[in-house]
Amino acid sequence: MNESVNVSSKTKAILYEIHGALQRFVDTGEIGSIFINKMSLAPEERQEIHDFLGQGSIKITLSDSAEPAEWMESGIPGIWYGVFYDQTNNPILETIEIGKFPEVASSQVEDIYRGLKTLKLGLVTNRE
């Protein structure tokens, strides 16, 4: 990472952590999460991170849940911004996810089994 990046020392430390996590993902396939709102970052430092990473074109929204969430692709492939909300739509957790896509957004095995049953019932019901 370029040492001449003009950001705060806290922001630079987070960017190095993101860099390390992305390198581990490339080397081993290990996915990771960095809990941004759990760190003592000023709003300006959070903005520095967003400005440095940029914004991609993909947005994933989980709306049918007790805790809705959304993930936005950063401008760097493999790095995602995640925000989890409470029932009143207030942000409760902000993350940076490292991986091909946010794992939490992937289909859960239980949901896939439920979908398989629904599909099978639909096929049996609509048999000619």
N, CA, C and O atoms as a MOPAC input file, in Angstrom:
PM7 MOZYME 1SCF
protein

 N      0.85100 1    -1.17700 1     0.00000 1
 C      0.00000 1     0.00000 1     0.00000 1
 C      0.89100 1     1.23300 1     0.00000 1
 O      1.93300 1     1.25900 1     0.65600 1
 N      0.48400 1     2.23000 1    -0.72300 1
 C      1.26000 1     3.45400 1    -0.87500 1
 C      1.30600 1     4.22600 1     0.43900 1
 O      0.26300 1     4.57600 1     0.99100 1
 N      2.49800 1     4.49100 1     0.93700 1
 C      2.65300 1     5.22300 1     2.20800 1
 C      2.21700 1     6.67800 1     2.09000 1
 O      1.98400 1     7.33000 1     3.10900 1
 N      2.10200 1     7.20700 1     0.86300 1
 C      1.77700 1     8.61600 1     0.69900 1
 C      0.27100 1     8.89300 1     0.69700 1
 O     -0.15000 1    10.01700 1     0.42500 1
 N     -0.53700 1     7.88000 1     0.99700 1
 C     -1.98300 1     8.08300 1     1.06400 1
 C     -2.26000 1     9.12700 1     2.14000 1
 O     -1.78300 1     9.01600 1     3.26900 1
 N     -3.04000 1    10.14600 1     1.77200 1
 C     -3.28900 1    11.27100 1     2.67600 1
 C     -4.56100 1    11.03300 1     3.48600 1
 O     -5.61600 1    11.59600 1     3.19100 1
 N     -4.44500 1    10.18300 1     4.52000 1
 C     -5.55500 1     9.87900 1     5.40500 1
 C     -5.03000 1     9.85200 1     6.84100 1
 O     -3.81900 1     9.87800 1     7.06100 1
 N     -5.93500 1     9.79900 1     7.81100 1
 C     -5.52400 1     9.75100 1     9.21400 1
 C     -4.79300 1     8.44300 1     9.50200 1
 O     -4.88000 1     7.48700 1     8.73100 1
 N     -4.08300 1     8.41500 1    10.60600 1
 C     -3.34500 1     7.19500 1    10.97300 1
 C     -4.31500 1     6.04400 1    11.27600 1
 O     -4.00800 1     4.89300 1    10.96400 1
 N     -5.48100 1     6.33000 1    11.87700 1
 C     -6.48200 1     5.27500 1    12.12700 1
 C     -7.00800 1     4.71400 1    10.80600 1
 O     -7.13300 1     3.50100 1    10.64200 1
 N     -7.31100 1     5.60200 1     9.87900 1
 C     -7.80000 1     5.15900 1     8.57500 1
 C     -6.75300 1     4.30500 1     7.88000 1
 O     -7.07500 1     3.26200 1     7.31200 1
 N     -5.50400 1     4.74200 1     7.92300 1
 C     -4.43500 1     3.99300 1     7.28100 1
 C     -4.30700 1     2.60300 1     7.91300 1
 O     -4.07300 1     1.62300 1     7.20600 1
 N     -4.45800 1     2.51400 1     9.23100 1
 C     -4.38400 1     1.21300 1     9.90800 1
 C     -5.51100 1     0.29800 1     9.42700 1
 O     -5.28100 1    -0.89000 1     9.19800 1
 N     -6.71600 1     0.82700 1     9.27300 1
 C     -7.84500 1     0.03300 1     8.78500 1
 C     -7.58900 1    -0.40100 1     7.34300 1
 O     -7.87500 1    -1.54300 1     6.98200 1
 N     -7.06000 1     0.48700 1     6.52600 1
 C     -6.77200 1     0.13000 1     5.13600 1
 C     -5.72400 1    -0.97500 1     5.06300 1
 O     -5.81700 1    -1.85700 1     4.20900 1
 N     -4.72700 1    -0.93900 1     5.94800 1
 C     -3.75100 1    -2.02600 1     6.00600 1
 C     -4.41400 1    -3.33900 1     6.43800 1
 O     -4.07900 1    -4.40800 1     5.92900 1
 N     -5.35700 1    -3.24500 1     7.38100 1
 C     -6.07900 1    -4.44000 1     7.81800 1
 C     -6.90900 1    -5.01700 1     6.66100 1
 O     -6.94700 1    -6.23100 1     6.46400 1
 N     -7.56500 1    -4.14500 1     5.90900 1
 C     -8.33700 1    -4.57500 1     4.74000 1
 C     -7.39900 1    -5.21500 1     3.71500 1
 O     -7.71100 1    -6.26200 1     3.14900 1
 N     -6.26600 1    -4.58800 1     3.48500 1
 C     -5.27600 1    -5.12200 1     2.54900 1
 C     -4.84800 1    -6.53200 1     2.97000 1
 O     -4.79400 1    -7.43700 1     2.13600 1
 N     -4.54600 1    -6.72000 1     4.25100 1
 C     -4.13900 1    -8.02600 1     4.76000 1
 C     -5.23300 1    -9.07000 1     4.59600 1
 O     -4.96200 1   -10.21300 1     4.22800 1
 N     -6.47700 1    -8.66800 1     4.87500 1
 C     -7.60400 1    -9.59400 1     4.74100 1
 C     -7.81700 1    -9.98500 1     3.28100 1
 O     -8.09800 1   -11.14500 1     2.98300 1
 N     -7.68400 1    -9.01800 1     2.37200 1
 C     -7.84500 1    -9.32500 1     0.95200 1
 C     -6.71000 1   -10.22400 1     0.46800 1
 O     -6.93100 1   -11.11300 1    -0.35500 1
 N     -5.49600 1    -9.99700 1     0.97400 1
 C     -4.36400 1   -10.85100 1     0.60900 1
 C     -4.58700 1   -12.28000 1     1.10100 1
 O     -4.31000 1   -13.23300 1     0.37200 1
 N     -5.09000 1   -12.44100 1     2.34400 1
 C     -5.39800 1   -13.78400 1     2.86200 1
 C     -6.46400 1   -14.46400 1     2.01500 1
 O     -6.38800 1   -15.66400 1     1.74900 1
 N     -7.45600 1   -13.68900 1     1.59500 1
 C     -8.50600 1   -14.25100 1     0.75400 1
 C     -7.91700 1   -14.74900 1    -0.56600 1
 O     -8.24700 1   -15.84600 1    -1.01800 1
 N     -7.05900 1   -13.95900 1    -1.17700 1
 C     -6.42000 1   -14.35200 1    -2.43200 1
 C     -5.54900 1   -15.59000 1    -2.22900 1
 O     -5.56400 1   -16.50500 1    -3.05300 1
 N     -4.79500 1   -15.61800 1    -1.13800 1
 C     -3.84700 1   -16.71400 1    -0.89000 1
 C     -4.51300 1   -18.00700 1    -0.42500 1
 O     -4.09900 1   -19.09800 1    -0.81700 1
 N     -5.55000 1   -17.88200 1     0.41700 1
 C     -6.10800 1   -19.08200 1     1.06900 1
 C     -7.60400 1   -19.27100 1     0.87200 1
 O     -8.13100 1   -20.34000 1     1.18000 1
 N     -8.30200 1   -18.25400 1     0.36300 1
 C     -9.75300 1   -18.33800 1     0.24200 1
 C    -10.48000 1   -17.96000 1     1.52200 1
 O    -11.70800 1   -18.01800 1     1.58000 1
 N     -9.72200 1   -17.57000 1     2.55900 1
 C    -10.33400 1   -17.19200 1     3.84400 1
 C    -11.10900 1   -15.88900 1     3.68600 1
 O    -10.56400 1   -14.87300 1     3.25500 1
 N    -12.40000 1   -15.93600 1     4.04600 1
 C    -13.22000 1   -14.73100 1     4.02100 1
 C    -13.06500 1   -14.00900 1     5.35100 1
 O    -12.59700 1   -14.59700 1     6.32700 1
 N    -13.45400 1   -12.74200 1     5.39700 1
 C    -13.30000 1   -11.99900 1     6.63800 1
 C    -14.28400 1   -10.86200 1     6.75600 1
 O    -14.89600 1   -10.44000 1     5.77500 1
 N    -14.42800 1   -10.37200 1     7.97100 1
 C    -15.28200 1    -9.21900 1     8.27300 1
 C    -14.53000 1    -8.29400 1     9.20200 1
 O    -13.85500 1    -8.73700 1    10.13100 1
 N    -14.65300 1    -7.01200 1     8.94400 1
 C    -14.08200 1    -5.97900 1     9.81500 1
 C    -15.26700 1    -5.14200 1    10.28600 1
 O    -16.01500 1    -4.59900 1     9.47200 1
 N    -15.43100 1    -5.04200 1    11.59400 1
 C    -16.58200 1    -4.34900 1    12.16500 1
 C    -16.22200 1    -2.87600 1    12.38200 1
 O    -15.69300 1    -2.49500 1    13.42600 1
 N    -16.51900 1    -2.08000 1    11.38800 1
 C    -16.12400 1    -0.67500 1    11.36500 1
 C    -16.74800 1     0.12700 1    12.50000 1
 O    -16.07200 1     0.95500 1    13.11100 1
 N    -18.03300 1    -0.10600 1    12.79400 1
 C    -18.67300 1     0.71000 1    13.83000 1
 C    -18.21500 1     0.33900 1    15.23700 1
 O    -18.54600 1     1.04200 1    16.19100 1
 N    -17.46700 1    -0.74300 1    15.38400 1
 C    -16.94200 1    -1.12500 1    16.69400 1
 C    -15.59700 1    -0.45400 1    16.98200 1
 O    -15.04300 1    -0.59300 1    18.07200 1
 N    -15.08500 1     0.26900 1    15.99700 1
 C    -13.80500 1     0.95400 1    16.16300 1
 C    -14.06300 1     2.42300 1    16.46900 1
 O    -15.11800 1     2.96000 1    16.13200 1
 N    -13.12000 1     3.04900 1    17.09100 1
 C    -13.30700 1     4.45800 1    17.46200 1
 C    -12.90300 1     5.37600 1    16.30400 1
 O    -11.94300 1     6.14100 1    16.39100 1
 N    -13.67200 1     5.26800 1    15.21800 1
 C    -13.41100 1     6.09500 1    14.04400 1
 C    -14.34800 1     7.29300 1    14.02500 1
 O    -15.54000 1     7.16700 1    14.30600 1
 N    -13.80700 1     8.44000 1    13.69500 1
 C    -14.62700 1     9.63000 1    13.50100 1
 C    -15.36200 1     9.49500 1    12.16900 1
 O    -14.90500 1     8.76600 1    11.28800 1
 N    -16.48600 1    10.18100 1    12.00600 1
 C    -17.20200 1    10.12700 1    10.72800 1
 C    -16.29600 1    10.45800 1     9.53100 1
 O    -16.44500 1     9.87700 1     8.45600 1
 N    -15.36800 1    11.38500 1     9.72400 1
 C    -14.45200 1    11.75300 1     8.64200 1
 C    -13.55300 1    10.57400 1     8.26200 1
 O    -13.21700 1    10.39500 1     7.09100 1
 N    -13.17000 1     9.77600 1     9.25400 1
 C    -12.31000 1     8.62300 1     8.98500 1
 C    -13.08000 1     7.53000 1     8.24400 1
 O    -12.53700 1     6.87700 1     7.35200 1
 N    -14.33700 1     7.33700 1     8.61400 1
 C    -15.17300 1     6.39100 1     7.86500 1
 C    -15.30400 1     6.84500 1     6.41200 1
 O    -15.25100 1     6.03500 1     5.48600 1
 N    -15.47600 1     8.14700 1     6.23200 1
 C    -15.58900 1     8.69600 1     4.87900 1
 C    -14.27900 1     8.51900 1     4.11300 1
 O    -14.30200 1     8.24400 1     2.91400 1
 N    -13.14700 1     8.67100 1     4.78500 1
 C    -11.85000 1     8.45000 1     4.12900 1
 C    -11.75000 1     7.01800 1     3.59700 1
 O    -11.26000 1     6.78800 1     2.49100 1
 N    -12.22200 1     6.06200 1     4.40000 1
 C    -12.20400 1     4.66400 1     3.97300 1
 C    -13.06600 1     4.49300 1     2.73100 1
 O    -12.63500 1     3.88200 1     1.75300 1
 N    -14.28200 1     5.02900 1     2.76400 1
 C    -15.18300 1     4.93100 1     1.61100 1
 C    -14.57600 1     5.61000 1     0.38800 1
 O    -14.63500 1     5.07000 1    -0.71600 1
 N    -13.99800 1     6.78400 1     0.58000 1
 C    -13.39200 1     7.50400 1    -0.53300 1
 C    -12.23200 1     6.71300 1    -1.13100 1
 O    -12.08600 1     6.64100 1    -2.35200 1
 N    -11.40700 1     6.12100 1    -0.26700 1
 C    -10.25500 1     5.36400 1    -0.74400 1
 C    -10.68300 1     4.11300 1    -1.50400 1
 O    -10.13900 1     3.81800 1    -2.56900 1
 N    -11.65800 1     3.37200 1    -0.96300 1
 C    -12.08900 1     2.11700 1    -1.58200 1
 C    -12.99700 1     2.32400 1    -2.79600 1
 O    -13.05100 1     1.47200 1    -3.68300 1
 N    -13.69700 1     3.43500 1    -2.83600 1
 C    -14.58400 1     3.70400 1    -3.95500 1
 C    -15.88300 1     2.92600 1    -3.87400 1
 O    -16.13600 1     2.21900 1    -2.89900 1
 N    -16.70300 1     3.06100 1    -4.90600 1
 C    -18.01800 1     2.42800 1    -4.94500 1
 C    -18.14800 1     1.62200 1    -6.22600 1
 O    -17.84300 1     2.11200 1    -7.31300 1
 N    -18.60200 1     0.38500 1    -6.09000 1
 C    -18.85100 1    -0.46900 1    -7.24500 1
 C    -20.27500 1    -0.31400 1    -7.73100 1
 O    -20.95100 1     0.65800 1    -7.39600 1
 N    -20.73300 1    -1.27600 1    -8.52400 1
 C    -22.06100 1    -1.15500 1    -9.11800 1
 C    -23.07300 1    -2.16000 1    -8.57300 1
 O    -24.23600 1    -2.13700 1    -8.97700 1
 N    -22.65500 1    -3.04000 1    -7.66400 1
 C    -23.56600 1    -4.07300 1    -7.15700 1
 C    -24.05700 1    -3.71500 1    -5.75800 1
 O    -23.28200 1    -3.28100 1    -4.90600 1
 N    -25.36300 1    -3.90600 1    -5.53600 1
 C    -25.95800 1    -3.71000 1    -4.21400 1
 C    -26.84400 1    -4.91200 1    -3.92300 1
 O    -27.68100 1    -5.28500 1    -4.74500 1
 N    -26.66300 1    -5.51700 1    -2.75800 1
 C    -27.46700 1    -6.65800 1    -2.32500 1
 C    -28.29400 1    -6.20300 1    -1.12700 1
 O    -27.75400 1    -5.65200 1    -0.16700 1
 N    -29.60500 1    -6.43400 1    -1.18300 1
 C    -30.49000 1    -6.00900 1    -0.10400 1
 C    -31.22000 1    -7.21700 1     0.46600 1
 O    -31.81800 1    -8.00300 1    -0.26900 1
 N    -31.16300 1    -7.35200 1     1.78300 1
 C    -31.91600 1    -8.38100 1     2.50100 1
 C    -33.01000 1    -7.63900 1     3.25700 1
 O    -32.75700 1    -7.04800 1     4.30700 1
 N    -34.23100 1    -7.67200 1     2.71800 1
 C    -35.30100 1    -6.86800 1     3.30900 1
 C    -36.32600 1    -7.69000 1     4.07000 1
 O    -36.99500 1    -7.15600 1     4.95500 1
 N    -36.47000 1    -8.95800 1     3.76100 1
 C    -37.47300 1    -9.80200 1     4.41000 1
 C    -36.84200 1   -10.50000 1     5.61100 1
 O    -36.65100 1   -11.71600 1     5.61300 1
 N    -36.52400 1    -9.70200 1     6.63200 1
 C    -35.80000 1   -10.22000 1     7.78700 1
 C    -36.09600 1    -9.35200 1     9.00100 1
 O    -36.48800 1    -8.19300 1     8.86600 1
 N    -35.90700 1    -9.92000 1    10.18600 1
 C    -36.06900 1    -9.13000 1    11.41200 1
 C    -35.02000 1    -8.02600 1    11.48300 1
 O    -35.26500 1    -6.95800 1    12.04300 1
 N    -33.84700 1    -8.29700 1    10.90700 1
 C    -32.78300 1    -7.29500 1    10.84000 1
 C    -32.35400 1    -7.13400 1     9.39300 1
 O    -31.46400 1    -7.84600 1     8.92700 1
 N    -32.97900 1    -6.20200 1     8.67400 1
 C    -32.61900 1    -5.99600 1     7.27400 1
 C    -31.14800 1    -5.61100 1     7.15200 1
 O    -30.54300 1    -5.08500 1     8.08700 1
 N    -30.59300 1    -5.88400 1     5.98300 1
 C    -29.18900 1    -5.56700 1     5.73900 1
 C    -29.00000 1    -5.23900 1     4.27000 1
 O    -29.82000 1    -5.59300 1     3.42300 1
 N    -27.91400 1    -4.56200 1     3.99300 1
 C    -27.53600 1    -4.31100 1     2.60800 1
 C    -26.02100 1    -4.32600 1     2.49600 1
 O    -25.29900 1    -3.97100 1     3.42800 1
 N    -25.57000 1    -4.74400 1     1.33500 1
 C    -24.14100 1    -4.76400 1     1.04800 1
 C    -23.93100 1    -4.06500 1    -0.27000 1
 O    -24.66900 1    -4.28400 1    -1.23100 1
 N    -22.91500 1    -3.21600 1    -0.31100 1
 C    -22.55700 1    -2.51400 1    -1.52100 1
 C    -21.13000 1    -2.89400 1    -1.88900 1
 O    -20.23100 1    -2.89500 1    -1.04800 1
 N    -20.95000 1    -3.21000 1    -3.13900 1
 C    -19.61600 1    -3.51900 1    -3.63700 1
 C    -18.76400 1    -2.25100 1    -3.56600 1
 O    -19.22100 1    -1.16600 1    -3.92600 1
 N    -17.53300 1    -2.39500 1    -3.10200 1
 C    -16.62700 1    -1.25100 1    -3.14100 1
 C    -16.05900 1    -1.15400 1    -4.55500 1
 O    -16.39500 1    -1.96800 1    -5.41500 1
 N    -15.22200 1    -0.19000 1    -4.79400 1
 C    -14.57000 1    -0.05600 1    -6.09200 1
 C    -13.45500 1    -1.06200 1    -6.28400 1
 O    -12.84900 1    -1.11800 1    -7.35500 1
 N    -13.17200 1    -1.86200 1    -5.25900 1
 C    -12.12600 1    -2.87900 1    -5.32100 1
 C    -12.79200 1    -4.24600 1    -5.21200 1
 O    -13.40600 1    -4.55300 1    -4.19000 1
 N    -12.67900 1    -5.06700 1    -6.24900 1
 C    -13.31200 1    -6.39200 1    -6.20500 1
 C    -12.87200 1    -7.18800 1    -4.97200 1
 O    -11.69400 1    -7.22200 1    -4.61500 1
 N    -13.86500 1    -7.83100 1    -4.33100 1
 C    -13.58800 1    -8.63500 1    -3.14200 1
 C    -13.78800 1    -7.88300 1    -1.84100 1
 O    -13.65500 1    -8.46600 1    -0.76500 1
 N    -14.10500 1    -6.60400 1    -1.91800 1
 C    -14.32900 1    -5.79000 1    -0.71300 1
 C    -15.74000 1    -5.20500 1    -0.79500 1
 O    -16.10100 1    -4.54300 1    -1.76800 1
 N    -16.53100 1    -5.46800 1     0.25600 1
 C    -17.93200 1    -5.05400 1     0.31000 1
 C    -18.20200 1    -4.24900 1     1.57000 1
 O    -17.66500 1    -4.55800 1     2.63300 1
 N    -19.03600 1    -3.21300 1     1.45600 1
 C    -19.54000 1    -2.48200 1     2.62000 1
 C    -20.83500 1    -3.15900 1     3.05300 1
 O    -21.67600 1    -3.46300 1     2.20800 1
 N    -21.01300 1    -3.40000 1     4.33600 1
 C    -22.24700 1    -3.98700 1     4.83500 1
 C    -22.84700 1    -3.12600 1     5.92900 1
 O    -22.13000 1    -2.58700 1     6.77200 1
 N    -24.16000 1    -3.00100 1     5.91100 1
 C    -24.87300 1    -2.26600 1     6.95800 1
 C    -26.07600 1    -3.11000 1     7.37200 1
 O    -26.87300 1    -3.52300 1     6.53000 1
 N    -26.20100 1    -3.36200 1     8.67400 1
 C    -27.32800 1    -4.08900 1     9.23700 1
 C    -28.19100 1    -3.08500 1     9.99900 1
 O    -27.67200 1    -2.18800 1    10.66500 1
 N    -29.52800 1    -3.24400 1     9.89400 1
 C    -30.47000 1    -2.28600 1    10.47300 1
 C    -31.37600 1    -2.96700 1    11.49600 1
 O    -31.58900 1    -4.17900 1    11.44600 1
 N    -31.90700 1    -2.16900 1    12.42400 1
 C    -32.91800 1    -2.69100 1    13.34500 1
 C    -34.29500 1    -2.54500 1    12.68600 1
 O    -34.39000 1    -2.14300 1    11.52600 1
 N    -35.37100 1    -2.87600 1    13.43400 1
 C    -36.71800 1    -2.82600 1    12.86100 1
 C    -37.17300 1    -1.42000 1    12.49200 1
 O    -38.09200 1    -1.25500 1    11.69000 1
 N    -36.53600 1    -0.40400 1    13.07400 1
 C    -36.90600 1     0.97800 1    12.74800 1
 C    -35.98500 1     1.56100 1    11.68300 1
 O    -35.97800 1     2.77100 1    11.45900 1
 N    -35.20900 1     0.70600 1    11.02900 1
 C    -34.31400 1     1.07600 1     9.93200 1
 C    -33.12700 1     1.94500 1    10.36600 1
 O    -32.56200 1     2.68400 1     9.55900 1
 N    -32.76000 1     1.84700 1    11.63500 1
 C    -31.55700 1     2.53100 1    12.11500 1
 C    -30.36700 1     1.57900 1    11.98400 1
 O    -30.48000 1     0.40900 1    12.34800 1
 N    -29.22400 1     2.05900 1    11.46800 1
 C    -28.05200 1     1.19200 1    11.35500 1
 C    -27.59100 1     0.71600 1    12.73200 1
 O    -27.47200 1     1.51100 1    13.66500 1
 N    -27.33000 1    -0.60100 1    12.84900 1
 C    -26.84800 1    -1.13800 1    14.12600 1
 C    -25.46200 1    -1.77000 1    13.98600 1
 O    -24.77100 1    -1.97700 1    14.98300 1
 N    -25.05500 1    -2.07600 1    12.74900 1
 C    -23.75500 1    -2.68600 1    12.53300 1
 C    -23.25300 1    -2.31500 1    11.14600 1
 O    -23.97800 1    -2.43300 1    10.15800 1
 N    -22.01700 1    -1.86900 1    11.08500 1
 C    -21.39500 1    -1.53300 1     9.80900 1
 C    -20.14100 1    -2.37500 1     9.66000 1
 O    -19.28300 1    -2.38900 1    10.54300 1
 N    -20.03800 1    -3.07700 1     8.53800 1
 C    -18.91500 1    -3.97900 1     8.32400 1
 C    -18.25200 1    -3.72500 1     6.97900 1
 O    -18.81400 1    -3.09000 1     6.08700 1
 N    -17.05200 1    -4.23800 1     6.87200 1
 C    -16.40600 1    -4.38800 1     5.57400 1
 C    -16.16700 1    -5.88000 1     5.42600 1
 O    -15.47900 1    -6.49200 1     6.24200 1
 N    -16.73700 1    -6.45800 1     4.38000 1
 C    -16.66100 1    -7.89500 1     4.12800 1
 C    -15.61800 1    -8.15900 1     3.04700 1
 O    -15.54100 1    -7.44200 1     2.04900 1
 N    -14.82700 1    -9.19000 1     3.26100 1
 C    -13.80600 1    -9.57700 1     2.29500 1
 C    -14.19300 1   -10.95000 1     1.74300 1
 O    -14.30000 1   -11.91300 1     2.50300 1
 N    -14.40000 1   -11.04600 1     0.44800 1
 C    -14.75700 1   -12.30700 1    -0.18700 1
 C    -15.37100 1   -12.05300 1    -1.55000 1
 O    -15.50900 1   -10.90600 1    -1.97400 1
 N    -15.74100 1   -13.12800 1    -2.23700 1
 C    -16.36500 1   -12.99700 1    -3.55300 1
 C    -17.68200 1   -12.23800 1    -3.45600 1
 O    -18.02600 1   -11.43800 1    -4.32600 1
 N    -18.40900 1   -12.50800 1    -2.37600 1
 C    -19.65800 1   -11.83000 1    -2.07500 1
 C    -19.87600 1   -11.97900 1    -0.57800 1
 O    -19.25900 1   -12.84800 1     0.03800 1
 N    -20.73500 1   -11.16100 1     0.03300 1
 C    -20.97300 1   -11.28300 1     1.47800 1
 C    -21.61000 1   -12.62000 1     1.82100 1
 O    -22.69900 1   -12.92400 1     1.33300 1
 N    -20.95800 1   -13.42100 1     2.64700 1
 C    -21.45500 1   -14.74900 1     3.02100 1
 C    -22.83600 1   -14.69500 1     3.66100 1
 O    -23.65600 1   -15.58300 1     3.42400 1
 N    -23.10700 1   -13.68500 1     4.45800 1
 C    -24.40800 1   -13.59200 1     5.12900 1
 C    -25.52900 1   -13.45500 1     4.10700 1
 O    -26.66500 1   -13.84900 1     4.37400 1
 N    -25.21900 1   -12.89800 1     2.93800 1
 C    -26.23200 1   -12.71600 1     1.90000 1
 C    -26.49100 1   -13.99200 1     1.11000 1
 O    -27.44300 1   -14.05300 1     0.33200 1
 N    -25.66200 1   -15.00400 1     1.29800 1
 C    -25.83600 1   -16.23700 1     0.53300 1
 C    -27.02200 1   -17.03600 1     1.07700 1
 O    -27.43300 1   -16.86400 1     2.22500 1
 N    -27.55600 1   -17.90600 1     0.23500 1
 C    -28.68400 1   -18.74700 1     0.64400 1
 C    -28.24900 1   -19.69100 1     1.75200 1
 O    -27.19300 1   -20.31900 1     1.67000 1
 N    -29.06200 1   -19.78400 1     2.77400 1
 C    -28.79900 1   -20.69000 1     3.88100 1
 C    -29.34600 1   -22.07100 1     3.53300 1
 O    -30.35200 1   -22.17700 1     2.83100 1
 N    -28.70200 1   -23.11900 1     4.01200 1
 C    -29.09100 1   -24.49100 1     3.68800 1
 C    -30.55600 1   -24.74600 1     4.03200 1
 O    -31.27400 1   -25.37600 1     3.25500 1
 N    -31.00300 1   -24.26500 1     5.18400 1
 C    -32.39900 1   -24.48000 1     5.59000 1
 C    -33.35400 1   -23.84700 1     4.58100 1
 O    -34.38300 1   -24.43200 1     4.24400 1
 N    -33.01500 1   -22.65700 1     4.10300 1
 C    -33.86500 1   -21.97600 1     3.12700 1
 C    -33.88900 1   -22.73200 1     1.80200 1
 O    -34.92600 1   -22.79400 1     1.14200 1
 N    -32.76400 1   -23.30000 1     1.41400 1
 C    -32.70100 1   -24.07200 1     0.16800 1
 C    -33.59100 1   -25.30700 1     0.27100 1
 O    -34.32100 1   -25.61800 1    -0.67000 1
 N    -33.54000 1   -26.02100 1     1.40900 1
 C    -34.41300 1   -27.18400 1     1.60100 1
 C    -35.88400 1   -26.78300 1     1.54700 1
 O    -36.70000 1   -27.47800 1     0.94300 1
 N    -36.21800 1   -25.65800 1     2.18200 1
 C    -37.59900 1   -25.17700 1     2.15500 1
 C    -38.00700 1   -24.84200 1     0.71900 1
 O    -39.12900 1   -25.13900 1     0.30900 1
 N    -37.11700 1   -24.23500 1    -0.03400 1
 C    -37.38800 1   -23.92000 1    -1.43400 1
 C    -37.55900 1   -25.16400 1    -2.28200 1
 O    -38.40800 1   -25.20100 1    -3.17200 1
 N    -36.76100 1   -26.17800 1    -2.01300 1
 C    -36.86900 1   -27.44300 1    -2.73500 1
 C    -38.23800 1   -28.07900 1    -2.49900 1
 O    -38.86300 1   -28.58500 1    -3.43100 1
 N    -38.70500 1   -28.04900 1    -1.23800 1
 C    -40.03100 1   -28.59600 1    -0.92100 1
 C    -41.12000 1   -27.81000 1    -1.64000 1
 O    -42.05700 1   -28.39800 1    -2.18000 1
 N    -41.00200 1   -26.49500 1    -1.64800 1
 C    -41.99000 1   -25.64800 1    -2.32100 1
 C    -42.02700 1   -25.96100 1    -3.80800 1
 O    -43.10000 1   -26.08800 1    -4.39700 1
 N    -40.85900 1   -26.08500 1    -4.40900 1
 C    -40.77500 1   -26.39800 1    -5.83100 1
 C    -41.39700 1   -27.75500 1    -6.13100 1
 O    -42.15000 1   -27.89000 1    -7.09500 1
 N    -41.08900 1   -28.76600 1    -5.31200 1
 C    -41.62000 1   -30.11000 1    -5.50500 1
 C    -43.14200 1   -30.10400 1    -5.37400 1
 O    -43.83700 1   -30.70000 1    -6.19600 1
 N    -43.66700 1   -29.42700 1    -4.33700 1
 C    -45.11900 1   -29.34100 1    -4.15500 1
 C    -45.78100 1   -28.68000 1    -5.36100 1
 O    -46.83800 1   -29.11500 1    -5.81800 1
 N    -45.15300 1   -27.63300 1    -5.86400 1
 C    -45.69800 1   -26.94600 1    -7.02600 1
 C    -45.72700 1   -27.82100 1    -8.25300 1
 O    -46.67300 1   -27.76600 1    -9.03800 1
 N    -44.69100 1   -28.63300 1    -8.42600 1
 C    -44.64100 1   -29.53400 1    -9.57600 1
 C    -45.69200 1   -30.63000 1    -9.46300 1
 O    -46.34800 1   -30.97800 1   -10.44500 1
 N    -45.85000 1   -31.18100 1    -8.23900 1
 C    -46.83800 1   -32.24900 1    -8.02700 1
 C    -48.24300 1   -31.69300 1    -8.21700 1
 O    -49.08200 1   -32.33400 1    -8.85100 1
 N    -48.50400 1   -30.52500 1    -7.68200 1
 C    -49.82900 1   -29.90600 1    -7.77100 1
 C    -50.18300 1   -29.55700 1    -9.19300 1
 O    -51.35100 1   -29.65200 1    -9.56900 1
 N    -49.23400 1   -29.16200 1    -9.98700 1
 C    -49.49500 1   -28.70800 1   -11.35300 1
 C    -49.25500 1   -29.79900 1   -12.39800 1
 O    -49.11700 1   -29.49200 1   -13.58200 1
 N    -49.20400 1   -31.05600 1   -11.98600 1
 C    -49.03100 1   -32.16000 1   -12.93500 1
 C    -50.25900 1   -32.27000 1   -13.82700 1
 O    -51.39100 1   -32.04600 1   -13.40000 1
 N    -50.00500 1   -32.60700 1   -15.02900 1
 C    -51.13400 1   -32.76800 1   -15.95300 1
 C    -51.55000 1   -34.19900 1   -16.05500 1
 O    -52.48600 1   -34.51900 1   -16.78900 1

